[in-house]
Amino acid sequence: MAILGRKEIKDKITGGNLKVEPFSEDSIEPASYDCRLGSVVSAGRGRHEWQDSDEFVLESDSWAAIASEELFGLPKDICASYGIRSSLARRGVIAFGGPQIDPGYQGRIFVSLYNPTLEPIVLKRRQEVLSVIFYEVSSADDRGYAGPYQGQRDFPSQDVEFMMRMRSRNLADVIDNVETLDQSVKTLAENLKTLTSDVHEIRRLVDDAKPWLKVIGWILGVAGVAAVGWVVVELMQSFFGGRP
């Protein structure tokens, strides 16, 4: 299975064997084709309307599903794989999609994006976001792709509904978490202060009791000596039958 180079990609597209619409020769790389950002559905927010802005902000710790602007039509002897462009990957964006596009597929490419960083990432309309690599299949299957996504040009309604239900953490959640952490730190500091005060009080009581402890120790010592003497006397009396 050979990877198509720039010339092969251009020849197959211009010859009508491989469909890429709209096609731009400037998007052909040495061994791939860069496709552009089309529709966007954001987690918890729904569809992004480009007429409102030519920019879409992928917030920190948030998800979005994107579709390629291009429609692809693969012949039965060509399959493809794709990945996020390095310019976005280096900024931390993670892309999730299928392992490959099967021969015979007709439709757009759909990918989920996730921003795990602490910074919002701005995506622009028709920005080159994915690199598609085409492979020539050594033994083509006459059937081609016939799965549920054949001919897909837009997000299925169930996917849009799912993205609307999906909840990503937002700035308010982060602020709440920070406030909770701050309160926990304050409580810990107060407990530590109380514990330190208790230790100081115990140390003061011990210092105050030292003179009495010395007296008690002296009394116990005397009592101990007296007790030993008494035991010795009792033993001698028992042994000799009388007091010495």
Secondary structure, DSSP 4 states (H G I P E B T S, - for coil): -EEP-HHHHHHHHHTTSSEEES--GGGEETTEEEEEEEEEEETTTEE--TTT-SEEEE-TTEEEEEEESSEEE--TTEEEEEEE-HHHHTTT-EEE--S-B-TT-EE--EEEEEE-SSS-EEEETT-EEEEEEEEE-SS--SS---STTTTB-S--HHHHHHHHH-----HHHHHHHHHHHHHHHHHHHHHHHHHHHHHHHHHHHHHHHHHHHHHHHHHHHHHHHHHHHHHHHHHHHHHHSS--
